[in-house]
C-alpha cells in the first residue's frame, strides 16, 4: 500500500541520495522498450523534483518528448540502500536554474560553459518513490535462511529489509 509522502519522507529520500554522484535514468523508447543511462546528480536538496543537465539534441530528450514517464534509480549496495523514483520528465527553459545547477566540473561535458545553447535542464517531477534500507545483519539473515530451509517458505520482506512506497 502506498503512503502519501511527508516532509520526513522527503528528508529520508534526501539522506539516501544526497551523496550520489550518479543515478540511472530510464526512459521509454518509441517501441515501448526501456533505455537507461547514468546521469550526474546535481541535487542540493529534495522536494519532489530531480534536476539534471543534458544535451538538448540527445536521444533521451527525444524519448522523453515521445513519452515523459521515467524512472530514476540510486543504489549504495555496500549499505544495502536502494531508491527508485518514477515520474514525468520535462525540459525546463530557465537560465537561472541552469546557473544554480552549474559547477565548473560540468565543463568536462559542456566545455563552452553554462551559456552553451546545447545544454538543456531536465526536471523529473517525482510521482512515486520506493526505497529499501536497513538490511538485516548477517545473524538475522542467517536465521531467515535457516527458517526458509526448514519450512520451505520465504520470510516476510520486513524481517530482512525496510521497504517503503510513497506517492507524491
N, C-alpha and C positions, 0 to 999 in steps of 0.2 A: 504494500500500500504506500502511495506517495504522500509525503507531508508537504505543506507549504513552507518554503524557505524562510527562516527567521534571520534576524541580524546575527545571531550566534552561528547559524549555519553558514552565512556569508564569511564570517571570520574563520570558521573551521576550514572552509574551502581555501581561503586565502592562505591560511597556515600551511596547508598541504601543497599549494602550487607556487608560493612566493619565491622559493629558491630554485625553481625550474629554469633552466636555460633554454629548453626547447620542449615543444609539445608536438603531438601528431595531429594534423588537421586532415579530416576525412571528408571528402566531397562526393557527390553523386555524378557519375558520367552520364552523357545523354542516353546511353544504352541501359542505364539503371544499375550498372556495376559501380563499385566503390573505387576511389582513388585516394591515396594518402601520401602525405609528405611531412617532414619535420618543418616546424616554423619556430623562429626565435621568439621567446616570450618577452614582452615589453611592459607587463603589468607593474603598476606601483601600488595597486590596491585591487579589491574585487567587490563590485556591487552586484551586477548581473551581466556585465559586458566584458568580453575579452577583446584585446586590441593587438593587431599585428600590422606590419608593413609588408608590402609585396610589390611585385612588378605589375603595372597597370595592364600590360598585354599578356599576362600569364594564363596558362591553361586553367589553373584553379579558379580564376575570376570568370572565365567563360563558363565553367561548370556551375559556379555559384549564380551567374545570371540565368542559367537554364533551370537550376534547382537550388534554392538558397538553404536547404536543410544540410547542416553539417554536424560533425562530431569532433570535439577536441579532447584528446586524452593525455594525461600526465601519469608518469609512474616513477616510483622510487622503490624498486624491488628490494634493495638492501634493508629497507624499513617496512616492507610489506604494505606500502601505501600506494593506492591507485585512485585516480579521479577521472571520471568520464562526464563531459559536459556537452549537451546537444542543444541546438537552437537554430536560429536563422542568421545567415551571414549577409552583410551588405557592404558596399563601398561607401565610405564617408568622405565627402569633399570638404575638408576643414583644415586649413593651413595651420591654425592654432593647435589643433590636436596633433598634427604631424610634428610640429615644433616641440610639443610636450613629450611625444614618444621618442623623438630623435636623440641619439647619442653618437658620439664620434666613431665608436666601434662599428656602426652600421655602414660606414664608408667602404667596408670590405664588399658589401653587396651593392651599395649605391654610391659609387665613387664621386659623383657630381654633387653630393650633399643633399640637404633637405629641400632645396629648390628644384631638384630634378623632376620634370613633369612625368617621368615614368614611374614615380613612387605613388602607390595607392595605399590609403589607410583602409584596413579591413576590420570591421566590427562584427563580433559574434554576440548576438543577444541570446543569452542562455535561457532556455525554457525548462530543461530537465537536468538534474545533476545526480550522479551516483558516486559514492566513494566507499572504499574499503580500507579499514585501518585496524590497528591493534591486533595484529595476528597473534595467534596463540604461541605460548612458549613451547619449547621442544618437549617439555614434560606433558603439557596439555595435548599437544599434537600426538605424542606417543600414546597417551591414554585414548584419544579418539580413534587412532589406528587400531589399537588392541580391541576396543569396543566394536569397531566395524568388522574386524576379522572374526570375532566371536559371535556377533549377532547377524552378520551379513547385511547390515544396514548402515548407511552413512549417517554420521551425526548431523544434527541441525547446524546450518551455517553459523548461527550466532554462538555456537560453542567453540568455533575456531577463529572467527574474524567478526569485526563490527562492520556492518553494511548499512548504508542509509541511502534512500532515494528521496529526491526533493523535486518539487515543481516551483517555478518562478513566476 
